[in-house]
Amino acid sequence: QMFSDLVVHGWDLARAIGAETDIAPDVAEHAMRFMEPYVGQWPGVFADPVATESDDPTDRMVAMYGRDPAWRP
């Protein structure tokens, strides 16, 4: 859980300051595997997943965690 939390919050911070937000595909896949069984089961802890048609692992991971992969500050 801590690993996944750090990965998604790392993306949050990087996106907020305009830094590189690409996450290694295997890291994004690992974070998604952790989260999949819990999607929709922790209201108030994670936002609802966001729809994305992207095949990019980073985009799919952040969308699963309730972030819009296209968001820019």
CHARMM internal coordinates of N, CA and C (Angstrom, degrees):
IC EDIT
DIST 1 N 1 CA 1.4450
DIST 1 CA 1 C 1.5252
ANGL 1 N 1 CA 1 C 109.88
DIST 1 C 2 N 1.3205
ANGL 1 CA 1 C 2 N 117.59
DIHE 1 N 1 CA 1 C 2 N -43.99
DIST 2 N 2 CA 1.4673
ANGL 1 C 2 N 2 CA 120.46
DIHE 1 CA 1 C 2 N 2 CA -178.70
DIST 2 CA 2 C 1.5332
ANGL 2 N 2 CA 2 C 111.21
DIHE 1 C 2 N 2 CA 2 C -63.10
DIST 2 C 3 N 1.3203
ANGL 2 CA 2 C 3 N 116.14
DIHE 2 N 2 CA 2 C 3 N -40.29
DIST 3 N 3 CA 1.4723
ANGL 2 C 3 N 3 CA 120.37
DIHE 2 CA 2 C 3 N 3 CA 178.37
DIST 3 CA 3 C 1.5244
ANGL 3 N 3 CA 3 C 109.91
DIHE 2 C 3 N 3 CA 3 C -57.80
DIST 3 C 4 N 1.3266
ANGL 3 CA 3 C 4 N 116.21
DIHE 3 N 3 CA 3 C 4 N -51.57
DIST 4 N 4 CA 1.4639
ANGL 3 C 4 N 4 CA 120.95
DIHE 3 CA 3 C 4 N 4 CA -178.60
DIST 4 CA 4 C 1.5148
ANGL 4 N 4 CA 4 C 111.28
DIHE 3 C 4 N 4 CA 4 C -61.90
DIST 4 C 5 N 1.3152
ANGL 4 CA 4 C 5 N 116.68
DIHE 4 N 4 CA 4 C 5 N -39.66
DIST 5 N 5 CA 1.4533
ANGL 4 C 5 N 5 CA 121.55
DIHE 4 CA 4 C 5 N 5 CA 178.74
DIST 5 CA 5 C 1.5324
ANGL 5 N 5 CA 5 C 110.65
DIHE 4 C 5 N 5 CA 5 C -61.58
DIST 5 C 6 N 1.3133
ANGL 5 CA 5 C 6 N 116.88
DIHE 5 N 5 CA 5 C 6 N -44.49
DIST 6 N 6 CA 1.4657
ANGL 5 C 6 N 6 CA 120.48
DIHE 5 CA 5 C 6 N 6 CA 179.77
DIST 6 CA 6 C 1.5258
ANGL 6 N 6 CA 6 C 111.52
DIHE 5 C 6 N 6 CA 6 C -65.96
DIST 6 C 7 N 1.3204
ANGL 6 CA 6 C 7 N 116.68
DIHE 6 N 6 CA 6 C 7 N -38.48
DIST 7 N 7 CA 1.4645
ANGL 6 C 7 N 7 CA 119.96
DIHE 6 CA 6 C 7 N 7 CA -179.77
DIST 7 CA 7 C 1.5296
ANGL 7 N 7 CA 7 C 110.58
DIHE 6 C 7 N 7 CA 7 C -63.81
DIST 7 C 8 N 1.3185
ANGL 7 CA 7 C 8 N 117.03
DIHE 7 N 7 CA 7 C 8 N -50.13
DIST 8 N 8 CA 1.4671
ANGL 7 C 8 N 8 CA 119.08
DIHE 7 CA 7 C 8 N 8 CA -176.01
DIST 8 CA 8 C 1.5324
ANGL 8 N 8 CA 8 C 111.27
DIHE 7 C 8 N 8 CA 8 C -70.34
DIST 8 C 9 N 1.3168
ANGL 8 CA 8 C 9 N 118.32
DIHE 8 N 8 CA 8 C 9 N -36.24
DIST 9 N 9 CA 1.4676
ANGL 8 C 9 N 9 CA 119.32
DIHE 8 CA 8 C 9 N 9 CA 177.68
DIST 9 CA 9 C 1.5209
ANGL 9 N 9 CA 9 C 111.16
DIHE 8 C 9 N 9 CA 9 C -73.19
DIST 9 C 10 N 1.3241
ANGL 9 CA 9 C 10 N 117.57
DIHE 9 N 9 CA 9 C 10 N -28.08
DIST 10 N 10 CA 1.4605
ANGL 9 C 10 N 10 CA 120.48
DIHE 9 CA 9 C 10 N 10 CA 172.46
DIST 10 CA 10 C 1.5177
ANGL 10 N 10 CA 10 C 110.77
DIHE 9 C 10 N 10 CA 10 C -62.47
DIST 10 C 11 N 1.3434
ANGL 10 CA 10 C 11 N 115.18
DIHE 10 N 10 CA 10 C 11 N -41.54
DIST 11 N 11 CA 1.4631
ANGL 10 C 11 N 11 CA 120.10
DIHE 10 CA 10 C 11 N 11 CA 176.10
DIST 11 CA 11 C 1.5280
ANGL 11 N 11 CA 11 C 109.85
DIHE 10 C 11 N 11 CA 11 C -62.57
DIST 11 C 12 N 1.3510
ANGL 11 CA 11 C 12 N 116.25
DIHE 11 N 11 CA 11 C 12 N -45.30
DIST 12 N 12 CA 1.4725
ANGL 11 C 12 N 12 CA 120.74
DIHE 11 CA 11 C 12 N 12 CA 179.17
DIST 12 CA 12 C 1.5267
ANGL 12 N 12 CA 12 C 110.75
DIHE 11 C 12 N 12 CA 12 C -53.72
DIST 12 C 13 N 1.3180
ANGL 12 CA 12 C 13 N 115.75
DIHE 12 N 12 CA 12 C 13 N -51.18
DIST 13 N 13 CA 1.4677
ANGL 12 C 13 N 13 CA 120.36
DIHE 12 CA 12 C 13 N 13 CA -176.74
DIST 13 CA 13 C 1.5198
ANGL 13 N 13 CA 13 C 111.72
DIHE 12 C 13 N 13 CA 13 C -66.26
DIST 13 C 14 N 1.3247
ANGL 13 CA 13 C 14 N 116.25
DIHE 13 N 13 CA 13 C 14 N -44.25
DIST 14 N 14 CA 1.4713
ANGL 13 C 14 N 14 CA 119.43
DIHE 13 CA 13 C 14 N 14 CA -179.85
DIST 14 CA 14 C 1.5212
ANGL 14 N 14 CA 14 C 110.61
DIHE 13 C 14 N 14 CA 14 C -61.36
DIST 14 C 15 N 1.3151
ANGL 14 CA 14 C 15 N 116.96
DIHE 14 N 14 CA 14 C 15 N -44.80
DIST 15 N 15 CA 1.4779
ANGL 14 C 15 N 15 CA 120.56
DIHE 14 CA 14 C 15 N 15 CA -179.48
DIST 15 CA 15 C 1.5258
ANGL 15 N 15 CA 15 C 109.59
DIHE 14 C 15 N 15 CA 15 C -64.05
DIST 15 C 16 N 1.3201
ANGL 15 CA 15 C 16 N 117.52
DIHE 15 N 15 CA 15 C 16 N -40.20
DIST 16 N 16 CA 1.4671
ANGL 15 C 16 N 16 CA 121.00
DIHE 15 CA 15 C 16 N 16 CA -177.15
DIST 16 CA 16 C 1.5285
ANGL 16 N 16 CA 16 C 112.60
DIHE 15 C 16 N 16 CA 16 C -64.90
DIST 16 C 17 N 1.3239
ANGL 16 CA 16 C 17 N 117.47
DIHE 16 N 16 CA 16 C 17 N -30.15
DIST 17 N 17 CA 1.4741
ANGL 16 C 17 N 17 CA 119.67
DIHE 16 CA 16 C 17 N 17 CA -179.01
DIST 17 CA 17 C 1.5292
ANGL 17 N 17 CA 17 C 112.45
DIHE 16 C 17 N 17 CA 17 C -101.69
DIST 17 C 18 N 1.3355
ANGL 17 CA 17 C 18 N 116.59
DIHE 17 N 17 CA 17 C 18 N 3.33
DIST 18 N 18 CA 1.4583
ANGL 17 C 18 N 18 CA 120.11
DIHE 17 CA 17 C 18 N 18 CA 177.38
DIST 18 CA 18 C 1.5066
ANGL 18 N 18 CA 18 C 114.20
DIHE 17 C 18 N 18 CA 18 C 79.77
DIST 18 C 19 N 1.3299
ANGL 18 CA 18 C 19 N 117.89
DIHE 18 N 18 CA 18 C 19 N 19.54
DIST 19 N 19 CA 1.4633
ANGL 18 C 19 N 19 CA 121.93
DIHE 18 CA 18 C 19 N 19 CA 178.97
DIST 19 CA 19 C 1.5280
ANGL 19 N 19 CA 19 C 110.40
DIHE 18 C 19 N 19 CA 19 C -88.27
DIST 19 C 20 N 1.3085
ANGL 19 CA 19 C 20 N 116.18
DIHE 19 N 19 CA 19 C 20 N 173.36
DIST 20 N 20 CA 1.4675
ANGL 19 C 20 N 20 CA 122.80
DIHE 19 CA 19 C 20 N 20 CA 178.42
DIST 20 CA 20 C 1.5207
ANGL 20 N 20 CA 20 C 110.00
DIHE 19 C 20 N 20 CA 20 C -59.78
DIST 20 C 21 N 1.3253
ANGL 20 CA 20 C 21 N 116.47
DIHE 20 N 20 CA 20 C 21 N 132.08
DIST 21 N 21 CA 1.4702
ANGL 20 C 21 N 21 CA 119.64
DIHE 20 CA 20 C 21 N 21 CA -177.82
DIST 21 CA 21 C 1.5201
ANGL 21 N 21 CA 21 C 113.29
DIHE 20 C 21 N 21 CA 21 C -116.80
DIST 21 C 22 N 1.3218
ANGL 21 CA 21 C 22 N 118.05
DIHE 21 N 21 CA 21 C 22 N 4.62
DIST 22 N 22 CA 1.4627
ANGL 21 C 22 N 22 CA 119.04
DIHE 21 CA 21 C 22 N 22 CA 177.63
DIST 22 CA 22 C 1.5253
ANGL 22 N 22 CA 22 C 109.64
DIHE 21 C 22 N 22 CA 22 C -68.40
DIST 22 C 23 N 1.3150
ANGL 22 CA 22 C 23 N 114.59
DIHE 22 N 22 CA 22 C 23 N 132.92
DIST 23 N 23 CA 1.4584
ANGL 22 C 23 N 23 CA 121.99
DIHE 22 CA 22 C 23 N 23 CA 178.26
DIST 23 CA 23 C 1.5211
ANGL 23 N 23 CA 23 C 106.49
DIHE 22 C 23 N 23 CA 23 C -112.38
DIST 23 C 24 N 1.3222
ANGL 23 CA 23 C 24 N 117.41
DIHE 23 N 23 CA 23 C 24 N 140.26
DIST 24 N 24 CA 1.4633
ANGL 23 C 24 N 24 CA 120.31
DIHE 23 CA 23 C 24 N 24 CA 178.91
DIST 24 CA 24 C 1.5275
ANGL 24 N 24 CA 24 C 108.98
DIHE 23 C 24 N 24 CA 24 C -51.70
DIST 24 C 25 N 1.3329
ANGL 24 CA 24 C 25 N 117.55
DIHE 24 N 24 CA 24 C 25 N 134.35
DIST 25 N 25 CA 1.4661
ANGL 24 C 25 N 25 CA 120.54
DIHE 24 CA 24 C 25 N 25 CA -176.91
DIST 25 CA 25 C 1.5266
ANGL 25 N 25 CA 25 C 114.18
DIHE 24 C 25 N 25 CA 25 C -53.02
DIST 25 C 26 N 1.3325
ANGL 25 CA 25 C 26 N 118.22
DIHE 25 N 25 CA 25 C 26 N -40.07
DIST 26 N 26 CA 1.4659
ANGL 25 C 26 N 26 CA 119.44
DIHE 25 CA 25 C 26 N 26 CA -179.41
DIST 26 CA 26 C 1.5253
ANGL 26 N 26 CA 26 C 111.61
DIHE 25 C 26 N 26 CA 26 C -68.36
DIST 26 C 27 N 1.3158
ANGL 26 CA 26 C 27 N 117.19
DIHE 26 N 26 CA 26 C 27 N -31.20
DIST 27 N 27 CA 1.4666
ANGL 26 C 27 N 27 CA 121.09
DIHE 26 CA 26 C 27 N 27 CA 177.52
DIST 27 CA 27 C 1.5313
ANGL 27 N 27 CA 27 C 109.64
DIHE 26 C 27 N 27 CA 27 C -69.92
DIST 27 C 28 N 1.3317
ANGL 27 CA 27 C 28 N 116.94
DIHE 27 N 27 CA 27 C 28 N -45.74
DIST 28 N 28 CA 1.4649
ANGL 27 C 28 N 28 CA 120.91
DIHE 27 CA 27 C 28 N 28 CA 178.57
DIST 28 CA 28 C 1.5293
ANGL 28 N 28 CA 28 C 110.65
DIHE 27 C 28 N 28 CA 28 C -62.31
DIST 28 C 29 N 1.3236
ANGL 28 CA 28 C 29 N 117.29
DIHE 28 N 28 CA 28 C 29 N -42.09
DIST 29 N 29 CA 1.4684
ANGL 28 C 29 N 29 CA 121.29
DIHE 28 CA 28 C 29 N 29 CA 179.31
DIST 29 CA 29 C 1.5333
ANGL 29 N 29 CA 29 C 110.65
DIHE 28 C 29 N 29 CA 29 C -62.62
DIST 29 C 30 N 1.3168
ANGL 29 CA 29 C 30 N 117.20
DIHE 29 N 29 CA 29 C 30 N -41.31
DIST 30 N 30 CA 1.4652
ANGL 29 C 30 N 30 CA 120.88
DIHE 29 CA 29 C 30 N 30 CA 179.21
DIST 30 CA 30 C 1.5309
ANGL 30 N 30 CA 30 C 110.60
DIHE 29 C 30 N 30 CA 30 C -63.11
DIST 30 C 31 N 1.3195
ANGL 30 CA 30 C 31 N 116.42
DIHE 30 N 30 CA 30 C 31 N -43.61
DIST 31 N 31 CA 1.4692
ANGL 30 C 31 N 31 CA 120.34
DIHE 30 CA 30 C 31 N 31 CA 179.13
DIST 31 CA 31 C 1.5291
ANGL 31 N 31 CA 31 C 110.65
DIHE 30 C 31 N 31 CA 31 C -63.75
DIST 31 C 32 N 1.3375
ANGL 31 CA 31 C 32 N 117.42
DIHE 31 N 31 CA 31 C 32 N -37.06
DIST 32 N 32 CA 1.4658
ANGL 31 C 32 N 32 CA 120.24
DIHE 31 CA 31 C 32 N 32 CA 178.10
DIST 32 CA 32 C 1.5250
ANGL 32 N 32 CA 32 C 111.33
DIHE 31 C 32 N 32 CA 32 C -68.98
DIST 32 C 33 N 1.3280
ANGL 32 CA 32 C 33 N 117.23
DIHE 32 N 32 CA 32 C 33 N -41.07
DIST 33 N 33 CA 1.4738
ANGL 32 C 33 N 33 CA 119.80
DIHE 32 CA 32 C 33 N 33 CA 178.29
DIST 33 CA 33 C 1.5145
ANGL 33 N 33 CA 33 C 111.39
DIHE 32 C 33 N 33 CA 33 C -59.36
DIST 33 C 34 N 1.3435
ANGL 33 CA 33 C 34 N 116.75
DIHE 33 N 33 CA 33 C 34 N -37.92
DIST 34 N 34 CA 1.4620
ANGL 33 C 34 N 34 CA 119.61
DIHE 33 CA 33 C 34 N 34 CA 177.50
DIST 34 CA 34 C 1.5280
ANGL 34 N 34 CA 34 C 110.35
DIHE 33 C 34 N 34 CA 34 C -64.46
DIST 34 C 35 N 1.3146
ANGL 34 CA 34 C 35 N 117.10
DIHE 34 N 34 CA 34 C 35 N -45.11
DIST 35 N 35 CA 1.4564
ANGL 34 C 35 N 35 CA 121.74
DIHE 34 CA 34 C 35 N 35 CA -170.76
DIST 35 CA 35 C 1.5241
ANGL 35 N 35 CA 35 C 114.13
DIHE 34 C 35 N 35 CA 35 C -77.83
DIST 35 C 36 N 1.3250
ANGL 35 CA 35 C 36 N 118.13
DIHE 35 N 35 CA 35 C 36 N -30.72
DIST 36 N 36 CA 1.4699
ANGL 35 C 36 N 36 CA 121.23
DIHE 35 CA 35 C 36 N 36 CA -173.15
DIST 36 CA 36 C 1.5325
ANGL 36 N 36 CA 36 C 114.51
DIHE 35 C 36 N 36 CA 36 C -47.62
DIST 36 C 37 N 1.3313
ANGL 36 CA 36 C 37 N 119.92
DIHE 36 N 36 CA 36 C 37 N -46.71
DIST 37 N 37 CA 1.4681
ANGL 36 C 37 N 37 CA 118.41
DIHE 36 CA 36 C 37 N 37 CA -178.23
DIST 37 CA 37 C 1.5331
ANGL 37 N 37 CA 37 C 114.02
DIHE 36 C 37 N 37 CA 37 C -67.65
DIST 37 C 38 N 1.3224
ANGL 37 CA 37 C 38 N 117.35
DIHE 37 N 37 CA 37 C 38 N -15.89
DIST 38 N 38 CA 1.4601
ANGL 37 C 38 N 38 CA 121.04
DIHE 37 CA 37 C 38 N 38 CA -173.68
DIST 38 CA 38 C 1.5225
ANGL 38 N 38 CA 38 C 114.37
DIHE 37 C 38 N 38 CA 38 C -105.50
DIST 38 C 39 N 1.3329
ANGL 38 CA 38 C 39 N 117.37
DIHE 38 N 38 CA 38 C 39 N -4.42
DIST 39 N 39 CA 1.4629
ANGL 38 C 39 N 39 CA 120.55
DIHE 38 CA 38 C 39 N 39 CA -177.92
DIST 39 CA 39 C 1.5329
ANGL 39 N 39 CA 39 C 109.03
DIHE 38 C 39 N 39 CA 39 C -55.25
DIST 39 C 40 N 1.3153
ANGL 39 CA 39 C 40 N 115.05
DIHE 39 N 39 CA 39 C 40 N 124.79
DIST 40 N 40 CA 1.4553
ANGL 39 C 40 N 40 CA 121.38
DIHE 39 CA 39 C 40 N 40 CA 178.60
DIST 40 CA 40 C 1.5216
ANGL 40 N 40 CA 40 C 115.09
DIHE 39 C 40 N 40 CA 40 C 81.59
DIST 40 C 41 N 1.3282
ANGL 40 CA 40 C 41 N 118.11
DIHE 40 N 40 CA 40 C 41 N -1.02
DIST 41 N 41 CA 1.4591
ANGL 40 C 41 N 41 CA 120.31
DIHE 40 CA 40 C 41 N 41 CA -177.08
DIST 41 CA 41 C 1.5243
ANGL 41 N 41 CA 41 C 113.62
DIHE 40 C 41 N 41 CA 41 C -100.58
DIST 41 C 42 N 1.3130
ANGL 41 CA 41 C 42 N 118.46
DIHE 41 N 41 CA 41 C 42 N -9.38
DIST 42 N 42 CA 1.4647
ANGL 41 C 42 N 42 CA 121.45
DIHE 41 CA 41 C 42 N 42 CA -178.17
DIST 42 CA 42 C 1.5221
ANGL 42 N 42 CA 42 C 110.12
DIHE 41 C 42 N 42 CA 42 C -121.64
DIST 42 C 43 N 1.3375
ANGL 42 CA 42 C 43 N 117.74
DIHE 42 N 42 CA 42 C 43 N 65.71
DIST 43 N 43 CA 1.4716
ANGL 42 C 43 N 43 CA 118.40
DIHE 42 CA 42 C 43 N 43 CA -179.42
DIST 43 CA 43 C 1.5263
ANGL 43 N 43 CA 43 C 110.59
DIHE 42 C 43 N 43 CA 43 C -59.53
DIST 43 C 44 N 1.3049
ANGL 43 CA 43 C 44 N 115.37
DIHE 43 N 43 CA 43 C 44 N 137.69
DIST 44 N 44 CA 1.4542
ANGL 43 C 44 N 44 CA 120.44
DIHE 43 CA 43 C 44 N 44 CA -179.28
DIST 44 CA 44 C 1.5157
ANGL 44 N 44 CA 44 C 113.39
DIHE 43 C 44 N 44 CA 44 C 87.96
DIST 44 C 45 N 1.3289
ANGL 44 CA 44 C 45 N 117.07
DIHE 44 N 44 CA 44 C 45 N -16.66
DIST 45 N 45 CA 1.4637
ANGL 44 C 45 N 45 CA 120.61
DIHE 44 CA 44 C 45 N 45 CA 177.93
DIST 45 CA 45 C 1.5260
ANGL 45 N 45 CA 45 C 109.15
DIHE 44 C 45 N 45 CA 45 C -95.98
DIST 45 C 46 N 1.3226
ANGL 45 CA 45 C 46 N 116.17
DIHE 45 N 45 CA 45 C 46 N -46.03
DIST 46 N 46 CA 1.4589
ANGL 45 C 46 N 46 CA 122.05
DIHE 45 CA 45 C 46 N 46 CA 177.54
DIST 46 CA 46 C 1.5127
ANGL 46 N 46 CA 46 C 108.59
DIHE 45 C 46 N 46 CA 46 C -124.52
DIST 46 C 47 N 1.3121
ANGL 46 CA 46 C 47 N 115.57
DIHE 46 N 46 CA 46 C 47 N 144.42
DIST 47 N 47 CA 1.4619
ANGL 46 C 47 N 47 CA 119.98
DIHE 46 CA 46 C 47 N 47 CA 173.99
DIST 47 CA 47 C 1.5278
ANGL 47 N 47 CA 47 C 109.13
DIHE 46 C 47 N 47 CA 47 C -70.39
DIST 47 C 48 N 1.3179
ANGL 47 CA 47 C 48 N 116.00
DIHE 47 N 47 CA 47 C 48 N 160.83
DIST 48 N 48 CA 1.4583
ANGL 47 C 48 N 48 CA 119.57
DIHE 47 CA 47 C 48 N 48 CA 175.19
DIST 48 CA 48 C 1.5208
ANGL 48 N 48 CA 48 C 109.35
DIHE 47 C 48 N 48 CA 48 C -62.95
DIST 48 C 49 N 1.3239
ANGL 48 CA 48 C 49 N 117.34
DIHE 48 N 48 CA 48 C 49 N 147.00
DIST 49 N 49 CA 1.4678
ANGL 48 C 49 N 49 CA 119.74
DIHE 48 CA 48 C 49 N 49 CA 177.63
DIST 49 CA 49 C 1.5269
ANGL 49 N 49 CA 49 C 111.64
DIHE 48 C 49 N 49 CA 49 C -57.61
DIST 49 C 50 N 1.3082
ANGL 49 CA 49 C 50 N 115.05
DIHE 49 N 49 CA 49 C 50 N 151.07
DIST 50 N 50 CA 1.4522
ANGL 49 C 50 N 50 CA 123.18
DIHE 49 CA 49 C 50 N 50 CA 178.44
DIST 50 CA 50 C 1.5271
ANGL 50 N 50 CA 50 C 107.73
DIHE 49 C 50 N 50 CA 50 C -105.36
DIST 50 C 51 N 1.3155
ANGL 50 CA 50 C 51 N 117.02
DIHE 50 N 50 CA 50 C 51 N 136.86
DIST 51 N 51 CA 1.4608
ANGL 50 C 51 N 51 CA 120.37
DIHE 50 CA 50 C 51 N 51 CA 178.54
DIST 51 CA 51 C 1.5240
ANGL 51 N 51 CA 51 C 110.18
DIHE 50 C 51 N 51 CA 51 C -68.85
DIST 51 C 52 N 1.3212
ANGL 51 CA 51 C 52 N 115.87
DIHE 51 N 51 CA 51 C 52 N 138.10
DIST 52 N 52 CA 1.4655
ANGL 51 C 52 N 52 CA 121.40
DIHE 51 CA 51 C 52 N 52 CA 173.72
DIST 52 CA 52 C 1.5132
ANGL 52 N 52 CA 52 C 108.32
DIHE 51 C 52 N 52 CA 52 C -147.15
DIST 52 C 53 N 1.3021
ANGL 52 CA 52 C 53 N 115.76
DIHE 52 N 52 CA 52 C 53 N 144.08
DIST 53 N 53 CA 1.4604
ANGL 52 C 53 N 53 CA 120.92
DIHE 52 CA 52 C 53 N 53 CA 175.85
DIST 53 CA 53 C 1.5231
ANGL 53 N 53 CA 53 C 110.55
DIHE 52 C 53 N 53 CA 53 C -100.95
DIST 53 C 54 N 1.3126
ANGL 53 CA 53 C 54 N 117.13
DIHE 53 N 53 CA 53 C 54 N 4.02
DIST 54 N 54 CA 1.4581
ANGL 53 C 54 N 54 CA 122.31
DIHE 53 CA 53 C 54 N 54 CA -177.83
DIST 54 CA 54 C 1.5237
ANGL 54 N 54 CA 54 C 111.03
DIHE 53 C 54 N 54 CA 54 C -69.84
DIST 54 C 55 N 1.3200
ANGL 54 CA 54 C 55 N 115.04
DIHE 54 N 54 CA 54 C 55 N 144.93
DIST 55 N 55 CA 1.4668
ANGL 54 C 55 N 55 CA 121.24
DIHE 54 CA 54 C 55 N 55 CA 173.80
DIST 55 CA 55 C 1.5270
ANGL 55 N 55 CA 55 C 111.07
DIHE 54 C 55 N 55 CA 55 C -94.86
DIST 55 C 56 N 1.3325
ANGL 55 CA 55 C 56 N 116.90
DIHE 55 N 55 CA 55 C 56 N -5.73
DIST 56 N 56 CA 1.4588
ANGL 55 C 56 N 56 CA 121.34
DIHE 55 CA 55 C 56 N 56 CA -178.00
DIST 56 CA 56 C 1.5275
ANGL 56 N 56 CA 56 C 109.84
DIHE 55 C 56 N 56 CA 56 C -68.74
DIST 56 C 57 N 1.3458
ANGL 56 CA 56 C 57 N 118.57
DIHE 56 N 56 CA 56 C 57 N 127.18
DIST 57 N 57 CA 1.4688
ANGL 56 C 57 N 57 CA 120.98
DIHE 56 CA 56 C 57 N 57 CA -178.84
DIST 57 CA 57 C 1.5227
ANGL 57 N 57 CA 57 C 113.64
DIHE 56 C 57 N 57 CA 57 C -57.66
DIST 57 C 58 N 1.3221
ANGL 57 CA 57 C 58 N 117.96
DIHE 57 N 57 CA 57 C 58 N -37.93
DIST 58 N 58 CA 1.4656
ANGL 57 C 58 N 58 CA 120.10
DIHE 57 CA 57 C 58 N 58 CA 178.75
DIST 58 CA 58 C 1.5252
ANGL 58 N 58 CA 58 C 110.02
DIHE 57 C 58 N 58 CA 58 C -64.25
DIST 58 C 59 N 1.3221
ANGL 58 CA 58 C 59 N 117.14
DIHE 58 N 58 CA 58 C 59 N -46.96
DIST 59 N 59 CA 1.4648
ANGL 58 C 59 N 59 CA 120.66
DIHE 58 CA 58 C 59 N 59 CA 179.30
DIST 59 CA 59 C 1.5285
ANGL 59 N 59 CA 59 C 110.95
DIHE 58 C 59 N 59 CA 59 C -60.00
DIST 59 C 60 N 1.3239
ANGL 59 CA 59 C 60 N 116.60
DIHE 59 N 59 CA 59 C 60 N -45.67
DIST 60 N 60 CA 1.4618
ANGL 59 C 60 N 60 CA 120.15
DIHE 59 CA 59 C 60 N 60 CA -178.87
DIST 60 CA 60 C 1.5275
ANGL 60 N 60 CA 60 C 111.14
DIHE 59 C 60 N 60 CA 60 C -63.90
DIST 60 C 61 N 1.3445
ANGL 60 CA 60 C 61 N 117.13
DIHE 60 N 60 CA 60 C 61 N -38.71
DIST 61 N 61 CA 1.4611
ANGL 60 C 61 N 61 CA 120.26
DIHE 60 CA 60 C 61 N 61 CA 179.94
DIST 61 CA 61 C 1.5166
ANGL 61 N 61 CA 61 C 111.49
DIHE 60 C 61 N 61 CA 61 C -65.80
DIST 61 C 62 N 1.3421
ANGL 61 CA 61 C 62 N 117.03
DIHE 61 N 61 CA 61 C 62 N -49.64
DIST 62 N 62 CA 1.4603
ANGL 61 C 62 N 62 CA 117.82
DIHE 61 CA 61 C 62 N 62 CA -177.18
DIST 62 CA 62 C 1.5239
ANGL 62 N 62 CA 62 C 111.16
DIHE 61 C 62 N 62 CA 62 C -66.54
DIST 62 C 63 N 1.3273
ANGL 62 CA 62 C 63 N 117.43
DIHE 62 N 62 CA 62 C 63 N -32.89
DIST 63 N 63 CA 1.4633
ANGL 62 C 63 N 63 CA 120.66
DIHE 62 CA 62 C 63 N 63 CA 176.72
DIST 63 CA 63 C 1.5323
ANGL 63 N 63 CA 63 C 110.34
DIHE 62 C 63 N 63 CA 63 C -64.50
DIST 63 C 64 N 1.3326
ANGL 63 CA 63 C 64 N 116.84
DIHE 63 N 63 CA 63 C 64 N -39.53
DIST 64 N 64 CA 1.4587
ANGL 63 C 64 N 64 CA 120.53
DIHE 63 CA 63 C 64 N 64 CA 178.37
DIST 64 CA 64 C 1.5330
ANGL 64 N 64 CA 64 C 110.46
DIHE 63 C 64 N 64 CA 64 C -62.61
DIST 64 C 65 N 1.3182
ANGL 64 CA 64 C 65 N 116.42
DIHE 64 N 64 CA 64 C 65 N -32.82
DIST 65 N 65 CA 1.4632
ANGL 64 C 65 N 65 CA 121.64
DIHE 64 CA 64 C 65 N 65 CA 179.58
DIST 65 CA 65 C 1.5278
ANGL 65 N 65 CA 65 C 112.69
DIHE 64 C 65 N 65 CA 65 C -88.15
DIST 65 C 66 N 1.3278
ANGL 65 CA 65 C 66 N 117.40
DIHE 65 N 65 CA 65 C 66 N 10.98
DIST 66 N 66 CA 1.4556
ANGL 65 C 66 N 66 CA 121.17
DIHE 65 CA 65 C 66 N 66 CA 173.37
DIST 66 CA 66 C 1.5096
ANGL 66 N 66 CA 66 C 115.36
DIHE 65 C 66 N 66 CA 66 C 87.37
DIST 66 C 67 N 1.3330
ANGL 66 CA 66 C 67 N 116.84
DIHE 66 N 66 CA 66 C 67 N 16.51
DIST 67 N 67 CA 1.4633
ANGL 66 C 67 N 67 CA 119.77
DIHE 66 CA 66 C 67 N 67 CA 177.51
DIST 67 CA 67 C 1.5268
ANGL 67 N 67 CA 67 C 109.68
DIHE 66 C 67 N 67 CA 67 C -105.16
DIST 67 C 68 N 1.3199
ANGL 67 CA 67 C 68 N 116.03
DIHE 67 N 67 CA 67 C 68 N 148.22
DIST 68 N 68 CA 1.4564
ANGL 67 C 68 N 68 CA 120.73
DIHE 67 CA 67 C 68 N 68 CA 174.58
DIST 68 CA 68 C 1.5261
ANGL 68 N 68 CA 68 C 107.70
DIHE 67 C 68 N 68 CA 68 C -85.85
DIST 68 C 69 N 1.3371
ANGL 68 CA 68 C 69 N 117.69
DIHE 68 N 68 CA 68 C 69 N 115.22
DIST 69 N 69 CA 1.4636
ANGL 68 C 69 N 69 CA 119.50
DIHE 68 CA 68 C 69 N 69 CA -177.91
DIST 69 CA 69 C 1.5297
ANGL 69 N 69 CA 69 C 113.54
DIHE 68 C 69 N 69 CA 69 C -59.50
DIST 69 C 70 N 1.3192
ANGL 69 CA 69 C 70 N 118.12
DIHE 69 N 69 CA 69 C 70 N -20.92
DIST 70 N 70 CA 1.4519
ANGL 69 C 70 N 70 CA 121.46
DIHE 69 CA 69 C 70 N 70 CA -179.24
DIST 70 CA 70 C 1.5338
ANGL 70 N 70 CA 70 C 113.10
DIHE 69 C 70 N 70 CA 70 C -90.52
DIST 70 C 71 N 1.3286
ANGL 70 CA 70 C 71 N 117.63
DIHE 70 N 70 CA 70 C 71 N -1.08
DIST 71 N 71 CA 1.4689
ANGL 70 C 71 N 71 CA 120.60
DIHE 70 CA 70 C 71 N 71 CA -176.68
DIST 71 CA 71 C 1.5193
ANGL 71 N 71 CA 71 C 111.46
DIHE 70 C 71 N 71 CA 71 C -62.61
DIST 71 C 72 N 1.3037
ANGL 71 CA 71 C 72 N 114.43
DIHE 71 N 71 CA 71 C 72 N 136.42
DIST 72 N 72 CA 1.4743
ANGL 71 C 72 N 72 CA 122.22
DIHE 71 CA 71 C 72 N 72 CA 174.18
DIST 72 CA 72 C 1.5158
ANGL 72 N 72 CA 72 C 107.05
DIHE 71 C 72 N 72 CA 72 C -134.21
DIST 72 C 73 N 1.3369
ANGL 72 CA 72 C 73 N 117.22
DIHE 72 N 72 CA 72 C 73 N 143.94
DIST 73 N 73 CA 1.4718
ANGL 72 C 73 N 73 CA 119.25
DIHE 72 CA 72 C 73 N 73 CA 178.94
DIST 73 CA 73 C 1.5108
ANGL 73 N 73 CA 73 C 111.85
DIHE 72 C 73 N 73 CA 73 C -69.36
END
COOR INIT
IC SEED 1 N 1 CA 1 C
IC BUILD
